[in-house]
Amino acid sequence: RLADTYNRVAGLPPWGLPEHPSEDEIVRKALADHTERLRNELTTARPDRIVTLGNAALRVFARLVGHTDENNAPRQLSADSNVYGKPIATRVDGRPVEWLPLAHPAAPKRYQDAHKVWLAADRGA
């Protein structure tokens, strides 16, 4: 949207945006720079339910709570309507928590479609 809005205003300096980071880069940076803060927030908030949006958030949260492939944590979202939106029992700071890994709003269409099916089922439609 920058080209068709920002460029219309005369006298503004040139703009540029960095490339969007890859999912691996987002996960790496989140874990390297924010692990302590995120763990502290989870401990302080004491949530009963955690909703992650997208694969990067799913991967970061799984690592924060110690989920690994060995204990059946998902490695990525599934668009399969039998799997998508199913809660996962986990623990945060020793407390039981329901984890709901959902699609990011900018996820590809197959995940958006799975989300719509999940929403309709959740609302009894």
Solvent accessible surface area in square Angstrom, and as a share of the most:
residue,aa,sasa,rsa
1,R,210,0.77
2,L,55,0.28
3,A,64,0.50
4,D,64,0.33
5,T,64,0.37
6,Y,60,0.23
7,N,90,0.46
8,R,196,0.71
9,V,84,0.48
10,A,100,0.77
11,G,82,0.79
12,L,80,0.40
13,P,89,0.56
14,P,133,0.83
15,W,104,0.37
16,G,60,0.58
17,L,132,0.66
18,P,122,0.76
19,E,161,0.72
20,H,153,0.68
21,P,55,0.34
22,S,64,0.41
23,E,67,0.30
24,D,89,0.46
25,E,72,0.32
26,I,61,0.31
27,V,8,0.05
28,R,154,0.56
29,K,114,0.48
30,A,19,0.15
31,L,32,0.16
32,A,81,0.62
33,D,80,0.41
34,H,67,0.30
35,T,30,0.18
36,E,132,0.59
37,R,114,0.42
38,L,42,0.21
39,R,115,0.42
40,N,83,0.43
41,E,87,0.39
42,L,28,0.14
43,T,62,0.36
44,T,113,0.66
45,A,74,0.57
46,R,147,0.54
47,P,26,0.16
48,D,108,0.56
49,R,139,0.51
50,I,24,0.12
51,V,72,0.41
52,T,10,0.06
53,L,83,0.41
54,G,8,0.08
55,N,32,0.16
56,A,20,0.15
57,A,37,0.28
58,L,0,0.00
59,R,68,0.25
60,V,13,0.08
61,F,9,0.04
62,A,8,0.07
63,R,149,0.54
64,L,17,0.09
65,V,32,0.19
66,G,46,0.45
67,H,24,0.11
68,T,65,0.38
69,D,83,0.43
70,E,148,0.67
71,N,75,0.39
72,N,134,0.69
73,A,12,0.09
74,P,40,0.25
75,R,176,0.64
76,Q,111,0.49
77,L,12,0.06
78,S,39,0.25
79,A,34,0.26
80,D,68,0.35
81,S,65,0.42
82,N,117,0.60
83,V,81,0.47
84,Y,6,0.02
85,G,5,0.05
86,K,108,0.46
87,P,75,0.47
88,I,40,0.20
89,A,94,0.73
90,T,12,0.07
91,R,137,0.50
92,V,9,0.05
93,D,103,0.53
94,G,50,0.49
95,R,48,0.18
96,P,91,0.57
97,V,7,0.04
98,E,56,0.25
99,W,0,0.00
100,L,14,0.07
101,P,11,0.07
102,L,11,0.06
103,A,7,0.06
104,H,87,0.39
105,P,98,0.62
106,A,86,0.67
107,A,19,0.15
108,P,74,0.46
109,K,148,0.63
110,R,144,0.52
111,Y,14,0.05
112,Q,50,0.22
113,D,55,0.28
114,A,6,0.04
115,H,40,0.18
116,K,134,0.57
117,V,82,0.47
118,W,49,0.17
119,L,55,0.27
120,A,42,0.33
121,A,72,0.56
122,D,101,0.52
123,R,181,0.66
124,G,69,0.66
125,A,110,0.85
